[in-house]
Amino acid sequence: MGDIPEIKNLMRLVLKLRNHPYLADHRVEGQAVYPAVESLERLAETVAAGCPGKKVLNSRNAEFLRFLELPAAKPEIEVIADIEVKGNGAVAAALGTFAQASRTGISRVRDHVRVTFADIGAFVPLPLDSACAAEGICCQVPAERLYAEMVPFGPSFQNAVGTVFLFNDGAVAAIKAPHHETLNPPLGSPFVLDAAFHVACAWGQRYSGYIAFPVGYTGRTIIHPTVAGESYFCRVLPGGKEKGTLNFDIWIYDRNGALREAAFGVRMKDVFKGKMPVPDWVKTAGQDDLRAIRGKIQGVSVVELASILPFAEKILSPHELEVVNRRHPGKRSRHRGARIALKRLSRILYKTGVPVDPALIETIAPDGIHPACILSGNEQKFYCSASHDDRFAVAVGGRHPIGVDVERLNGNLLKGAYIYMTSSEQALCARSSLGHEQAAIRVWTAKECAAKVLDIPIAVMWSRVELKEIKEDRSIVSIEGRAVEAVHAAVDDHLFTVLEIPGA
């Protein structure tokens, strides 16, 4: 950008931005446009060079006002940087271009991006157990499909990789930082936050039904700038809707679980006014697959095992780490998922006084077998139970003894029916409108839950528990003559079942 003079108070500078070939991949409605994250980098470079001692890693009140078009034939474009040093030490910066009024011929500067480099104040970090995996039932979008059908940028800007996990409470995705940018950009690789915006855009398409692009943020802090060539992970946290605007907090971590940067109050709008359609396959009616279970108990957390990020082990206490490492390597992901779900469950049940550090939440009882929801230095106040299959880990809790089971529908359950079912149960399954397999899995999971509630071996439970009625979302279970209700929720070819017994 050339030499930048020292900025005393208020200065207007002419900058020349290189029109790098990779920028041609950042296209909106067929026109290459300069990325907002690159504009922030250029302003940060200008402030860092012209205002010695001013820090640019924290910023607030960013506005992305209009697209800055990139003519294909020009190797560089001329822009205006307005820099103002405020009395409180903050530095307001704007990137604009000259525009000529059609009637008067008078030129004026039209701002494209505005931002203030200033301290954003203290913030509470997102608990690492909330960041290290998806929560709830996910829509899994391969990155190839994300860019082919939802965020149609070219290869240079296709930097969300692997599978993007979209769920009611946000999104989780892996991100790569390519080698396109200039050396040592002050804010780190611009491609990382840019890709996180793509993930937020995908969430908006699924849960709001329109394509929203970022138009600004309230605050951004960069703890350690991201580096080209490295891999990162984002956790996108929705913050609600306001007058057609989606709001998000975005947290970016490295492979070790260290927070690298966070953007708060990211505002995204449908800048295309509905002209860009959302693919039908990604839309959802917003129905909660687990609503039957959530309505019956005090807390439930579900983890998609495939979404667990590499740094998830950091959330474990020393006792948990020891127990998990004793498991068969092929099953450790399942046990790790159960730990995540139980720690999240603790936050739901206790609500206050839960430590930010998840390693201080103990989820394995001292016997190394039973699940627990114990805060460091406190006694367990709630009952809890956990389960996992090849896709999900689930934890549930409440004031009464409780059991949960999740199973994938498996034809082998019918082969063993003569072992775990009574003749009456086999007759119920044979005539069930659900079909024999669907009824059988409800019998199996209900008995698994009962075994956990009463803490007896499943083989003993087969003779002490009998299902009297089997329905799609609930069954009547007789436990030594006492009738209780088991609640079911089907998700694809998996079944979740919960059984709670007051006074057991």
C-alpha positions in Angstrom: 0.0 0.0 0.0 3.0 2.3 0.1 4.4 4.4 2.9 1.8 5.7 5.3 2.6 9.0 7.2 2.1 9.2 10.9 -1.5 10.0 11.7 -1.9 12.7 14.4 -5.6 13.1 14.6 -7.6 13.1 11.3 -6.3 12.1 8.0 -7.5 11.0 4.6 -5.2 8.6 2.7 -5.3 7.2 -0.8 -4.6 3.5 -0.9 -4.1 1.2 -3.8 -5.4 -2.3 -3.3 -4.0 -5.1 -5.3 -6.6 -7.0 -7.3 -5.1 -10.5 -6.6 -6.2 -13.2 -9.0 -7.8 -15.2 -6.1 -10.2 -12.3 -5.4 -12.0 -13.2 -8.7 -13.5 -16.2 -6.7 -15.3 -13.9 -4.4 -18.3 -13.2 -6.6 -21.7 -11.9 -5.8 -24.3 -12.1 -8.6 -21.5 -12.6 -11.1 -19.5 -9.6 -10.0 -16.2 -10.0 -8.1 -16.3 -7.9 -4.9 -13.6 -7.2 -2.2 -14.2 -9.2 0.9 -15.2 -7.3 4.0 -12.6 -9.2 6.0 -9.9 -8.0 3.6 -11.1 -4.4 4.0 -10.7 -4.8 7.8 -7.1 -6.0 7.2 -6.3 -3.0 5.0 -7.7 -0.6 7.6 -5.8 -2.4 10.4 -2.5 -2.2 8.3 -3.1 1.5 7.8 -3.8 2.2 11.4 -0.9 0.1 12.6 1.5 1.9 10.3 0.2 5.4 10.8 -0.6 5.3 14.5 2.4 3.9 16.3 1.4 2.2 19.6 -2.3 1.8 18.6 -3.5 -1.8 18.9 -5.7 -3.2 16.1 -6.5 -6.7 17.5 -9.7 -5.4 19.2 -12.4 -3.6 17.3 -16.0 -2.7 17.6 -19.0 -1.2 15.7 -18.0 -2.6 12.3 -20.3 -1.8 9.4 -20.2 -3.5 6.0 -22.2 -0.9 4.1 -21.9 -1.8 0.4 -20.0 -4.1 -1.9 -16.7 -2.8 -3.3 -16.6 -4.1 -6.9 -13.4 -5.4 -8.5 -13.1 -4.7 -12.2 -11.4 -7.7 -13.8 -9.1 -5.6 -16.0 -7.5 -3.6 -13.3 -4.5 -4.9 -11.4 -5.2 -2.6 -8.5 -8.0 -0.3 -7.4 -7.8 3.1 -5.7 -9.6 3.6 -2.4 -9.8 6.2 0.3 -9.0 5.5 4.0 -10.3 8.0 6.5 -8.6 7.6 9.9 -9.6 9.5 13.0 -7.9 9.2 16.4 -10.5 9.8 19.1 -9.9 11.5 22.4 -10.4 8.2 24.3 -7.6 6.6 22.3 -9.9 4.7 19.9 -9.3 4.9 16.2 -12.2 5.2 13.8 -11.4 4.0 10.3 -13.4 3.9 7.1 -12.6 2.5 3.6 -14.4 4.2 0.7 -14.3 5.1 -2.9 -15.1 8.3 -4.8 -18.5 8.5 -6.3 -19.7 11.2 -8.7 -23.3 12.5 -8.3 -25.1 12.1 -11.6 -26.9 15.5 -11.4 -24.3 17.8 -10.0 -21.1 16.0 -11.0 -19.7 16.6 -7.5 -17.6 13.7 -6.2 -17.9 12.5 -2.7 -16.6 9.5 -0.8 -18.9 6.6 -0.3 -17.9 4.4 2.6 -17.8 0.6 2.1 -16.6 -0.5 5.5 -16.3 1.3 8.8 -14.8 0.1 12.0 -13.4 1.4 15.3 -10.2 -0.1 16.7 -10.7 0.0 20.4 -10.9 -2.2 23.5 -14.1 -4.2 23.6 -14.0 -4.8 27.4 -14.1 -8.1 29.3 -16.1 -11.0 28.0 -17.0 -14.5 29.4 -15.4 -17.2 27.2 -17.7 -19.9 25.8 -17.3 -23.1 28.0 -15.2 -25.5 26.0 -17.8 -28.3 26.3 -20.2 -26.0 24.4 -17.6 -25.4 21.7 -16.2 -28.9 21.1 -19.2 -30.6 19.4 -22.6 -30.0 18.0 -25.6 -30.1 20.3 -28.8 -31.9 19.3 -29.9 -33.5 16.1 -27.9 -32.1 13.2 -28.3 -31.4 9.5 -24.9 -32.5 8.1 -23.9 -30.6 5.1 -20.7 -31.7 3.1 -18.6 -28.6 2.4 -18.7 -29.4 -1.3 -22.4 -29.1 -1.2 -22.3 -25.9 0.9 -20.3 -24.2 -1.8 -22.1 -25.8 -4.7 -25.6 -24.9 -3.6 -25.6 -22.5 -0.6 -22.6 -20.2 -0.7 -21.5 -20.1 -4.3 -18.0 -18.7 -4.0 -15.1 -20.0 -6.1 -12.3 -22.3 -4.9 -10.2 -19.7 -3.2 -13.0 -19.0 -0.8 -14.2 -22.5 -0.2 -12.5 -22.8 3.2 -15.1 -24.5 5.4 -14.0 -28.1 5.0 -15.3 -31.6 5.8 -18.8 -31.6 7.2 -20.7 -28.5 8.4 -23.0 -29.5 11.3 -26.1 -27.3 11.6 -28.4 -27.6 14.6 -30.9 -25.5 16.4 -28.4 -23.9 18.7 -25.8 -23.1 16.0 -23.2 -24.7 14.0 -19.8 -26.4 14.2 -17.3 -26.7 11.3 -13.6 -27.1 10.4 -11.9 -24.3 8.5 -8.6 -24.1 6.6 -6.5 -21.0 6.2 -5.1 -21.0 2.6 -1.9 -19.3 1.5 -3.5 -16.5 -0.7 -3.2 -13.6 1.6 -0.3 -11.1 2.0 2.5 -11.9 4.5 1.8 -11.4 8.2 -1.6 -9.7 8.0 -2.1 -7.9 11.3 -5.5 -9.5 12.0 -4.4 -13.0 10.9 -5.7 -14.9 8.0 -8.9 -13.2 6.7 -10.1 -16.5 5.3 -10.9 -18.0 8.7 -13.5 -15.5 9.8 -14.8 -15.3 6.2 -15.4 -19.1 6.2 -17.1 -18.8 9.6 -19.5 -16.3 8.0 -20.3 -18.9 5.4 -21.2 -21.4 8.1 -23.5 -18.7 9.8 -25.0 -18.1 6.3 -25.8 -21.8 6.0 -27.4 -21.8 9.5 -29.6 -18.9 8.4 -30.7 -20.7 5.3 -31.8 -23.7 7.3 -33.5 -22.0 10.3 -34.6 -18.7 8.8 -35.2 -19.6 5.1 -33.2 -16.8 3.5 -29.6 -16.1 2.5 -28.0 -13.6 4.9 -24.7 -11.9 4.4 -22.7 -10.2 7.1 -23.3 -6.4 7.5 -21.3 -5.7 10.6 -20.5 -6.7 14.2 -20.6 -5.2 17.7 -17.2 -6.4 18.8 -14.2 -8.5 17.7 -11.2 -9.7 19.7 -8.2 -11.5 18.3 -6.2 -13.3 21.0 -3.7 -15.0 18.6 -3.9 -14.2 14.9 -4.6 -17.2 12.7 -1.9 -18.3 10.4 -2.0 -19.4 6.7 -1.7 -23.1 6.2 -3.2 -24.1 9.6 -6.6 -25.6 10.4 -9.1 -24.1 12.7 -12.6 -24.7 14.0 -15.6 -22.4 14.4 -18.6 -22.5 16.8 -21.4 -20.3 15.5 -23.9 -19.3 18.2 -27.2 -17.7 17.2 -28.2 -14.7 19.2 -31.8 -14.2 17.9 -33.5 -12.2 15.2 -34.2 -8.5 15.1 -36.1 -6.7 12.3 -35.0 -9.2 9.6 -31.5 -9.4 11.0 -29.8 -12.6 12.3 -27.3 -12.1 15.1 -24.5 -14.5 15.9 -21.4 -14.8 18.1 -18.6 -16.6 16.4 -15.8 -18.4 18.3 -12.7 -19.7 16.5 -10.3 -22.2 18.0 -7.2 -24.0 16.9 -6.6 -27.8 17.1 -5.5 -27.6 20.7 -8.7 -25.8 21.8 -7.1 -22.4 22.3 -9.4 -19.5 21.5 -7.9 -17.6 18.6 -10.5 -15.0 18.0 -14.2 -14.2 18.6 -16.7 -11.9 17.0 -19.7 -10.8 18.9 -23.0 -9.5 17.7 -22.4 -10.4 14.1 -25.3 -9.0 12.1 -26.4 -10.8 8.9 -29.2 -9.7 6.5 -30.8 -10.7 3.3 -29.0 -8.1 1.2 -30.4 -9.8 -2.0 -34.0 -9.2 -0.9 -35.1 -12.7 -1.7 -33.6 -12.9 -5.2 -31.3 -15.8 -4.2 -33.3 -18.9 -3.4 -32.5 -21.3 -0.5 -32.3 -25.0 -1.5 -35.4 -26.8 -0.4 -33.4 -29.7 1.0 -31.8 -27.6 3.7 -35.0 -25.9 5.0 -36.6 -27.1 8.2 -39.9 -26.6 9.8 -38.1 -26.1 13.1 -39.7 -29.2 14.7 -37.8 -30.6 17.6 -37.3 -34.3 17.1 -36.9 -34.8 20.9 -39.9 -32.7 21.9 -41.7 -35.7 23.5 -38.7 -36.4 25.8 -37.9 -32.7 26.6 -41.5 -32.2 27.7 -41.2 -35.0 30.3 -37.8 -34.4 32.0 -35.7 -31.6 33.4 -32.8 -31.8 31.1 -31.5 -33.5 28.0 -28.3 -33.1 25.9 -27.5 -34.9 22.7 -24.1 -35.0 20.9 -23.6 -36.1 17.3 -20.4 -38.1 17.7 -19.1 -37.2 14.2 -19.1 -33.5 15.2 -16.7 -33.9 18.1 -13.7 -31.7 17.5 -10.0 -32.8 18.2 -9.6 -30.7 21.3 -12.6 -32.4 23.1 -10.3 -34.3 25.4 -9.3 -31.0 27.1 -12.8 -30.9 28.8 -12.1 -34.1 30.8 -11.2 -34.1 34.5 -8.1 -36.3 35.4 -10.5 -39.1 36.6 -12.5 -38.9 33.4 -9.4 -39.0 31.3 -8.1 -42.1 33.1 -11.4 -43.9 32.7 -11.9 -43.0 29.0 -8.4 -44.0 28.1 -9.1 -47.5 29.6 -11.8 -48.0 27.0 -11.2 -49.7 23.7 -9.8 -47.2 21.2 -12.7 -47.7 18.9 -15.2 -46.8 21.6 -13.5 -43.8 23.1 -15.3 -41.4 20.9 -18.6 -42.7 22.3 -17.5 -42.3 25.9 -16.1 -38.8 25.1 -19.4 -37.9 23.6 -21.2 -39.0 26.8 -18.9 -36.9 28.9 -19.7 -33.8 26.7 -23.4 -34.5 27.0 -23.3 -34.9 30.8 -21.3 -31.7 31.3 -23.8 -29.8 29.2 -26.6 -31.5 31.1 -25.0 -30.1 34.3 -25.3 -26.6 32.9 -29.0 -27.2 32.2 -29.8 -28.7 35.6 -27.8 -26.4 37.9 -28.2 -23.2 35.8 -26.0 -21.1 38.2 -22.7 -21.7 39.9 -21.5 -24.0 37.1 -17.8 -23.4 36.4 -16.7 -22.2 33.0 -14.0 -24.8 33.0 -15.7 -28.1 32.1 -12.9 -30.1 33.7 -14.3 -29.1 37.1 -17.6 -30.9 36.3 -17.2 -34.6 37.2 -19.3 -36.9 35.0 -18.1 -40.3 36.2 -18.9 -41.5 39.7 -16.0 -42.6 41.9 -16.7 -46.3 41.0 -15.6 -45.5 37.4 -18.8 -46.9 36.0 -21.9 -44.9 36.8 -22.6 -41.4 35.2 -22.6 -38.4 37.4 -23.3 -34.6 37.3 -21.2 -33.3 40.1 -19.7 -29.8 40.3 -16.3 -29.5 41.9 -16.7 -29.4 45.7 -20.5 -30.1 45.7 -22.7 -33.2 46.1 -24.8 -34.5 43.3 -28.3 -33.0 43.5 -29.8 -34.5 40.4 -30.2 -38.0 39.0 -28.7 -38.6 35.6 -28.2 -41.2 33.0 -26.3 -41.5 29.7 -26.2 -43.7 26.7 -24.6 -43.9 23.2 -24.8 -45.8 20.0 -22.8 -45.4 16.7 -24.1 -41.9 16.0 -25.3 -40.2 19.2 -24.4 -39.8 22.8 -27.2 -38.6 25.1 -27.5 -37.6 28.7 -30.7 -36.9 30.7 -31.4 -35.7 34.2 -34.1 -34.9 36.7 -35.1 -35.0 40.4 -36.0 -38.7 40.3 -34.2 -41.9 39.3 -33.9 -41.9 35.5 -32.6 -44.0 32.7 -32.0 -43.3 29.0 -31.1 -45.5 26.0 -30.4 -44.8 22.4 -30.2 -47.6 19.8 -30.0 -47.9 16.1 -32.8 -50.0 14.6 -31.2 -53.5 14.2 -32.8 -56.6 12.9 -30.8 -58.6 15.4 -33.1 -57.5 18.2 -35.8 -59.8 16.7 -33.4 -62.7 16.7 -32.9 -62.4 20.4 -36.5 -61.6 21.2 -37.1 -65.0 22.9 -34.4 -64.0 25.4 -35.4 -60.5 26.5 -39.2 -60.6 25.8 -42.0 -62.4 27.5 -44.5 -64.2 25.4 -47.0 -61.4 26.0 -44.5 -58.8 24.7 -43.8 -60.9 21.6 -47.5 -61.0 20.9 -47.7 -57.2 21.4 -44.9 -56.7 18.9 -46.4 -59.1 16.4 -49.7 -57.2 16.2 -48.3 -53.7 16.6 -49.2 -51.1 14.0 -45.6 -49.8 14.2 -44.3 -53.0 12.8 -42.5 -55.9 14.5 -39.0 -54.3 14.5 -40.1 -50.8 15.7 -42.1 -52.4 18.5 -39.2 -54.6 19.5 -36.7 -51.8 19.8 -39.1 -50.0 22.2 -39.2 -53.1 24.4 -35.4 -53.4 24.4 -34.7 -49.7 25.1 -37.4 -49.5 27.8 -35.8 -52.5 29.6 -32.4 -50.9 29.3 -33.7 -47.8 30.9 -35.3 -49.7 33.7 -32.1 -51.6 34.4 -30.3 -48.2 34.8 -32.9 -46.8 37.1 -32.9 -49.8 39.4 -29.1 -50.4 38.9 -29.5 -54.1 38.2 -28.1 -56.2 35.4 -30.1 -56.2 32.2 -30.4 -60.0 32.2 -32.1 -59.7 35.6 -34.4 -57.0 34.3 -35.8 -59.1 31.5 -37.9 -61.1 34.0 -38.8 -58.2 36.3 -40.0 -55.7 33.7 -42.8 -56.2 31.2 -44.3 -53.8 28.6 -48.0 -53.7 28.7 -48.6 -51.2 25.9 -46.4 -50.1 23.0 -47.0 -46.9 21.1 -44.9 -44.7 18.8 -44.0 -42.0 21.4 -44.7 -43.7 24.7 -45.1 -47.2 26.3 -46.5 -48.5 29.5 -44.0 -50.5 31.5 -44.8 -52.7 34.5 -41.9 -52.9 37.0 -42.8 -55.6 39.6 -46.4 -54.6 39.3 -45.9 -50.8 39.2 -47.0 -49.1 36.0 -44.7 -46.3 34.7 -44.4 -44.6 31.3 -41.4 -44.8 29.0 -41.1 -42.0 26.4 -39.7 -42.6 22.9 -38.4 -40.3 20.2 -37.4 -41.6 16.8 -34.7 -39.9 14.8 -34.0 -41.4 11.4 -33.3 -45.0 12.2 -32.4 -44.4 15.9 -34.7 -44.5 18.9 -34.2 -42.6 22.1 -36.1 -43.8 25.2 -36.3 -42.3 28.7 -37.8 -43.8 31.8 -38.2 -41.8 35.1 -39.6 -43.4 38.2 -40.6 -41.1 41.1 -39.7 -42.6 44.4 -37.8 -45.6 43.0 
